[in-house]
């Protein structure tokens, strides 16, 4: 068995564990700090919305030897805006410039034809109106809202409303961090980005439900015992599914990292960045929130219930009583100088006391002496 598999088995059996619930304030603080950074990024820089959301023009050139970087410079000089340039398989270039109207599009097309030294008619141009982009954005927000509502309803029915609230907070946490990273990095937001966001919500919810299911099974009739508290069972559930969550997250992140760092970064396929960045950041944030946010939040909410609070008091009182009994036993059997018998006390006799043989008696109890 591998070391990771052996570790997972020991965590599942409860032989070793880490107190995630006990350190929940640390995780809350880290999440709050990251979330504030993401919100500041959204407020200061904003999202770089793609042509599908804010409208613009798309130009397709014939086969050319002009590089992508040089085409970006030509497009920026012609339009005054940053452009997204993609090299097509037949050697042509696809140039996207956001925020353009029909008149500006014709002017940019003329200048690009001069820069590329081609006939103007050989450059195809398509104009995307801003109203169509607004429709796409509204539909995306509506889909996200419907998804959230359905998730809350399902979790409230399958588990309970506290778990539904915790899962909703974790999902909002993941979306905020991912969109904040987009604002800070400056990647373009496209329909692929929206698809990536919805995908990461599914992954995040999967890990959360796995832990919740384990927690639900282990907390049946929890108030009928006095051995463990709800928070301790919640911590046991996290540890029991920890290696599984790590494995699924790593397996999902590896191909996404290949798209982002190799495809988008090394090979220069910039169109892969819009979906791969959302997947990479969202999967990592989802794994974090499932372990460090969702379940500790459920434990916090459950510990406010009168029954669970009373259970905690009984468990702690029983442990204190057991600890006092152990201390008393240790004191009674302790080393000299501790609570024990006085030093001048007569030692207790173990076994029958034998009378010493009388001096002057021989065999048979007869007095010894000289024969007369």
Residue pairs with C-beta under 8 A, 6 or more apart in sequence:
1 9
4 243
4 247
5 243
7 16
7 243
8 242
8 243
8 244
10 16
11 17
11 239
11 240
11 242
11 243
12 239
12 240
14 236
14 239
14 240
16 239
17 235
17 236
17 239
18 239
19 235
20 27
20 235
20 238
20 239
20 291
20 292
20 295
20 296
21 231
21 232
21 234
21 235
21 238
21 295
21 296
21 299
22 231
22 235
24 292
24 296
24 299
24 300
27 292
27 293
27 296
28 293
28 296
30 292
31 173
31 288
31 289
31 292
31 293
34 177
34 180
35 173
35 176
35 177
35 180
37 180
37 184
38 176
38 177
38 179
38 180
38 181
38 183
38 184
39 176
39 180
40 180
41 180
41 181
41 183
41 184
42 179
42 180
42 183
44 183
45 183
45 184
45 186
46 183
47 179
47 182
47 183
47 189
48 182
48 183
48 186
48 187
48 188
48 189
49 98
49 133
49 137
49 188
49 189
50 84
50 96
50 98
50 188
50 189
50 190
50 191
50 193
50 274
51 57
51 58
51 84
51 96
51 97
51 98
51 128
51 133
52 128
52 133
52 136
52 190
52 191
53 133
53 134
53 136
53 137
53 189
53 190
54 98
54 99
54 130
54 133
55 98
55 99
55 100
55 127
55 128
55 129
55 130
55 131
55 132
55 133
56 96
56 97
56 98
56 99
56 100
56 127
56 128
57 96
57 97
57 100
57 104
57 105
57 108
57 125
57 126
57 127
57 128
58 94
58 95
58 96
58 97
58 125
58 126
58 127
58 128
59 75
59 94
59 95
59 97
59 108
59 109
59 112
59 123
59 124
59 125
60 88
60 92
60 93
60 94
60 95
60 123
60 124
60 125
61 71
61 92
61 93
61 95
61 112
61 116
61 118
61 122
61 123
62 92
62 118
62 122
62 123
63 90
63 91
63 92
64 91
64 92
64 93
64 116
64 118
66 74
66 93
66 115
66 116
68 85
68 86
68 87
68 93
68 268
71 83
71 85
71 93
71 95
72 82
72 83
72 85
74 111
74 112
74 115
74 116
75 81
75 83
75 85
75 95
75 97
75 108
75 112
76 82
76 83
77 111
77 115
78 107
78 108
78 111
78 112
78 115
79 97
79 100
79 104
79 108
81 97
81 98
81 99
81 100
83 95
83 96
83 97
84 95
84 96
84 97
84 188
84 270
84 271
85 93
85 94
85 95
85 96
85 270
86 93
86 94
86 96
86 270
86 271
87 93
87 268
88 94
95 112
97 108
100 108
100 127
101 127
102 127
105 125
105 127
106 125
109 120
109 123
109 125
110 120
112 123
113 119
113 120
113 122
113 123
116 123
136 191
140 191
140 194
143 194
143 198
144 175
144 197
144 198
147 198
147 201
148 168
148 171
151 164
151 167
151 168
151 171
151 205
152 164
152 165
152 167
152 168
153 164
154 164
155 163
155 164
155 167
155 209
155 212
156 163
156 164
159 212
159 213
159 216
162 298
162 301
162 302
163 212
163 294
163 298
165 297
165 301
166 208
166 293
166 294
166 295
166 297
166 298
166 301
167 205
167 208
167 209
167 212
167 294
169 293
169 294
169 297
170 204
170 208
170 286
170 289
170 290
170 293
170 294
170 297
171 201
171 204
171 205
171 289
173 285
173 289
173 293
174 200
174 201
174 204
174 282
174 285
174 286
174 289
175 197
175 201
175 282
177 281
177 282
177 285
178 197
178 200
178 278
178 281
178 282
178 285
179 197
181 277
181 281
182 189
182 193
182 277
182 278
185 277
187 193
187 273
187 274
187 277
188 273
188 274
189 274
190 274
190 275
192 271
192 274
192 275
193 274
193 275
193 277
193 278
195 275
196 274
196 275
196 276
196 277
196 278
196 279
196 282
197 278
197 282
199 279
199 282
200 278
200 279
200 281
200 282
200 283
200 285
200 286
201 282
201 286
203 249
203 252
203 282
203 283
203 286
203 287
204 282
204 283
204 285
204 286
204 287
204 289
204 290
205 286
206 248
207 245
207 248
207 249
207 286
207 287
207 290
207 291
208 289
208 290
208 294
208 295
210 241
210 244
210 245
210 290
211 237
211 238
211 241
211 245
211 290
211 291
211 294
211 295
212 294
212 295
212 298
214 237
214 240
214 241
215 233
215 234
215 237
215 295
215 298
218 233
218 236
218 237
219 230
219 233
222 230
222 233
222 308
222 311
223 307
223 308
223 310
223 311
226 311
226 314
226 315
226 318
227 315
228 236
228 315
229 303
229 308
229 311
229 312
229 315
229 316
230 299
230 302
230 303
230 308
230 311
230 312
231 299
231 303
231 312
234 295
234 296
234 298
234 299
234 302
235 299
237 295
238 291
238 295
242 291
245 287
245 290
245 291
246 287
249 283
249 284
249 286
249 287
252 283
253 280
253 283
253 284
256 276
256 279
256 280
256 283
257 280
259 272
259 275
259 276
259 279
260 272
260 273
260 276
260 277
260 279
260 280
263 269
263 272
263 276
264 270
264 272
264 273
264 276
264 277
302 308
303 309
303 312
331 338
331 339
332 339
332 340
334 340
336 343
360 367
360 368
360 369
361 367
361 368
362 368
